[in-house]
Amino acid sequence: MKTPVCVVRLPRGPDPHGRGFDPTSPRYLALCPSSLSTSGEADPVALRAEQRARAMMRERFLRCLISMANKKIQFLMYERVTVAAVFGASDIDVLNFQVSDLQTPIGVQTEALIRCQDVISYSFDM
Amino acid sequence: MSTTSAWRQQTPRDWEHYVNKQVTVTAHGQQQHRGWLHTVDPVTASVVLVQLGEAAGGCSVSVVMGHAVEQVEVVGEADEETAMRLSSLFRSEAPELRGSVEDVKRRREELRGWLQQNRVPVEEVGEDLLVAGVLTVRPPYAEQDCFSSNQMVLARIQGLLARMPTPAGQPFDQPAADGQQSCDQPAADGQQSCDQPAADGQQSCDQPSVGF
């Protein structure tokens, strides 16, 4: 008789029908503001205008993130900490940045995750 | 975490008013950042500031995270040139597309003429071009500036845009006039190139050549 193979139940993956950005996900609620900024307009015209503004600004921001890829970024963090790293990627809620060659006072980390909550500002040259 | 600041509680319409303005952002610890406000991320309220260098040169970008923004103060307005530079900043365009306001207008006229030449209905709606009633082309009228909900139309029009001849009379991506360049077919006679529609109307790159 063959040995039964134990079945590993993996946690549920992300919803395949969603766009990835889920404001009701526990992760987002735990780490981000409890509600998206919205004027809560009932008027469809104003709502459309707000959506257009939101989409335009988000697209610009995402293009900015794309252009940051593989560039050297200076991160200014709390407690007057400044580090430099090569930007890799950001997650969709902009909660973490994946970076390479993180220069820290105690050495260089080949790969690292930086929590955006710890960052005050970051800058780079185009 | 600290309570949500006044900056983060604003709506996207409020943030939109700051776009393309010169601002001073006060961040945590009284740090001041000044620059042209490129955008505000609606998800995190982070402020993207740009310090422009010389015309068509490099520039430096700083982003202040939304949770660290304390105050944003407007100190100036952008003129048309700066506003155009800001809006096309992170778009990877070919150098010949980045130009002055006149260049962009000229390109719109060229594109409109080219589309009409190809029997595609096009009309002007403000700054944009409305193609066939379903596709919008926004400035600076490059391939990535086409917006449509119809994928077939989008692909066709983008292909058409790629074949648009420059004022010198040569299309961008066709190297020689002898038609020997073909995409992925190792045809010896070179008669079925992807860029030139064949005489028998077969425009697909996937079809193997006859002699294969």
Contacts between the chains, C-beta under 8 A, distances in Angstrom:
chain1	res1	chain2	res2	distance
A	21	B	43	7.6
A	32	B	43	7.6
A	32	B	44	7.6
A	33	B	4	5.6
A	33	B	8	6.3
A	36	B	42	7.4
A	36	B	43	7.4
A	37	B	8	6.6
A	37	B	9	6.3
A	37	B	10	6.4
A	37	B	11	5.5
A	37	B	12	6.9
A	37	B	42	6.9
A	37	B	45	7.1
A	38	B	11	6.3
A	38	B	12	7.7
A	39	B	11	4.4
A	39	B	13	6.9
A	49	B	13	6.7
A	50	B	11	6.5
A	50	B	12	5.4
A	50	B	13	5.6
A	53	B	12	4.3
A	53	B	13	5.5
A	53	B	15	7.5
A	53	B	16	4.3
A	54	B	12	4.2
A	54	B	42	4.5
A	56	B	16	7.6
A	56	B	39	8.0
A	57	B	12	6.4
A	57	B	15	6.5
A	57	B	16	6.7
A	57	B	19	7.0
A	57	B	39	4.7
A	57	B	40	5.6
A	57	B	41	6.9
A	57	B	42	5.5
A	58	B	41	6.6
A	58	B	42	5.3
A	58	B	43	7.0
A	60	B	38	6.2
A	60	B	39	3.7
A	60	B	48	7.3
A	60	B	87	8.0
A	60	B	90	7.2
A	61	B	39	5.1
A	61	B	40	7.7
A	61	B	41	4.1
A	61	B	42	8.0
A	61	B	46	7.3
A	61	B	48	6.3
A	63	B	90	3.9
A	63	B	91	6.5
A	64	B	38	6.9
A	64	B	39	7.0
A	64	B	48	5.4
A	64	B	61	6.9
A	64	B	63	7.2
A	64	B	90	5.3
A	66	B	90	7.0
A	67	B	90	4.5
A	67	B	92	7.9
A	76	B	31	7.5
A	78	B	28	7.2
A	80	B	29	7.8
A	93	B	43	6.5
A	93	B	44	7.8
A	94	B	41	6.7
A	94	B	43	6.2
A	94	B	44	4.9
A	94	B	46	7.0
A	116	B	44	7.4
A	116	B	65	6.1
A	117	B	1	7.6
A	117	B	67	6.7
A	119	B	65	5.4
A	119	B	68	7.7
A	120	B	27	5.5
A	120	B	28	5.2
A	120	B	29	7.2
A	120	B	31	7.1
A	120	B	64	7.0
A	120	B	65	6.2
A	120	B	68	4.3
A	121	B	27	5.8
A	121	B	31	7.3
A	121	B	33	6.5
A	121	B	62	5.8
A	121	B	63	6.3
A	121	B	64	4.4
A	121	B	65	6.5
A	121	B	68	6.7
A	122	B	62	7.0
A	122	B	63	5.6
A	123	B	60	6.5
A	123	B	61	6.4
A	123	B	62	3.7
A	123	B	63	7.2
A	124	B	60	7.3
A	124	B	61	5.8
A	125	B	58	6.0
A	125	B	59	7.6
A	125	B	60	4.9
A	125	B	61	7.5
A	126	B	58	5.3
A	126	B	59	5.3
A	126	B	60	7.2
A	126	B	61	6.2
A	126	B	89	7.6
